[in-house]
Amino acid sequence: MKNLYTANLDYRSLVNKYGSPLLILDQATVRHQYRSLKRALPSVTLHYALKPLPHPDVVSALLEEGSSFDLATKGEIDLVRNAGVDPRTCIHTHPIKKDDEIRYALDFGCNTFVIDNIEEAKKFVSFRDQARLLVRVSFPNPETPVDLSKKFGVLPQDCMELLRFAKTLGLNVVGLSFHVGSQVPNARRHCEAIEQCNDIIRQANEEGFDLEILDIGGGFPVDYEKAEEKDIFSFCAPIRDALAILPEGIRVLAEPGRFISAPSMINICTVVGKARRFGKPWYYLDDGVYCSYSGQIFDHVMYPKFAPYAVGEPQESVLAGPTCDSIDIIAENIMLPELHVDDIIVGKMMGAYTISTATEFNFINKTEILVVDTERGDELDPQFRIEPVSEVVTTDRFKLVS
Ligand SMILES: Cc1ncc(COP(=O)(O)O)c(C=O)c1O
């Protein structure tokens, strides 16, 4: 089956036709990733977390697969609403919300929310007849650079107290959730978190609560080093075992973001300038860390990069971005054959936390996204016209018009 792991794209023709820089988003890879994770966690309902790549064509590819969705903002709600997503398949997992954000989600029809403290619980008193709540538990994880438990989550030992407080307010708490950090190296923390949540759920239900949901969050990793397909079935084996200890009838959800979106997009950019500095060749590109490579700053990821048409002896080289800022350097010691102006650089695994965190510093437009479907063979469909992303407002900014 074809997808971005296997497709043989003609990068030069793509740039000639659509310009540079360019992001190529492949719906076939989105579907492939969803299916792989679903096979690895067959009993788990997968809610795609929109934050790494909030793009309507990712949503439509996932809708075909029967995916559910994880939302955190009004903009994300607008995106799934416009894509025709059934609100009953959505959960809203931002632990801190304004009243009007809660109302906006409820008006859409999404009624499952996350809380992790007393102040947040109080906000739901006026929505208690409609809202179902998950309590997010904190499980810090020093093994990942994206540790989400510093900012969010109640400590496991304080969880019962929060549950009891919510009960005194008449709130409908239906389960627990956690996120053990993104791009985790192994499933150890997921398993420890499931075990501790199992204890809390059993204690709570003995006390008269009716907890029926455990949301095991995201964190499922991809292989940035080799840009190869991750054996997610083996990765999830200990999670499958851990889930078996949960009381009967507990429904398990997950919020995968990166695993589904990261492999589904590549970046193509062009050498626009060249210099020799400090004994090395420096190549100045038309994309950089303020735009498609922003994940190198915000997400602490280095993307696999190569020069598909360059020949010659590799030498230590520098790849720099197009802005005037000196931190705009993509790679300081990359081994590359000599490059020339107009040569092409390709970045792989660039679908998660890349364009979604890009800026328009120096008035440089965000990189356009060309949507293809490598499996169905309509890549480079000439009917597609891509709009400059900067001309479209926030939630619509990835829109492709035909
Ligand atoms: C609440 C929540 N759910 C899901 C995700 C997605 O996590 P990942 O991309 O690691 O799968 C995130 C990432 O920040 C998150 O904050």
The ligand as an ORCA input file, in Angstrom:
! r2SCAN-3c Opt
* xyz 0 1
  C      -4.544     17.171     26.145
  C      -3.695     16.625     25.042
  N      -4.138     15.533     24.383
  C      -3.434     15.006     23.372
  C      -2.244     15.566     22.952
  C      -1.515     14.928     21.806
  O      -0.386     14.284     22.274
  P       0.584     13.511     21.279
  O       0.831     14.386     20.126
  O       1.772     13.212     22.106
  O      -0.120     12.245     20.878
  C      -1.734     16.687     23.631
  C      -0.474     17.282     23.249
  O      -0.044     18.319     23.721
  C      -2.490     17.232     24.695
  O      -2.074     18.318     25.379
*
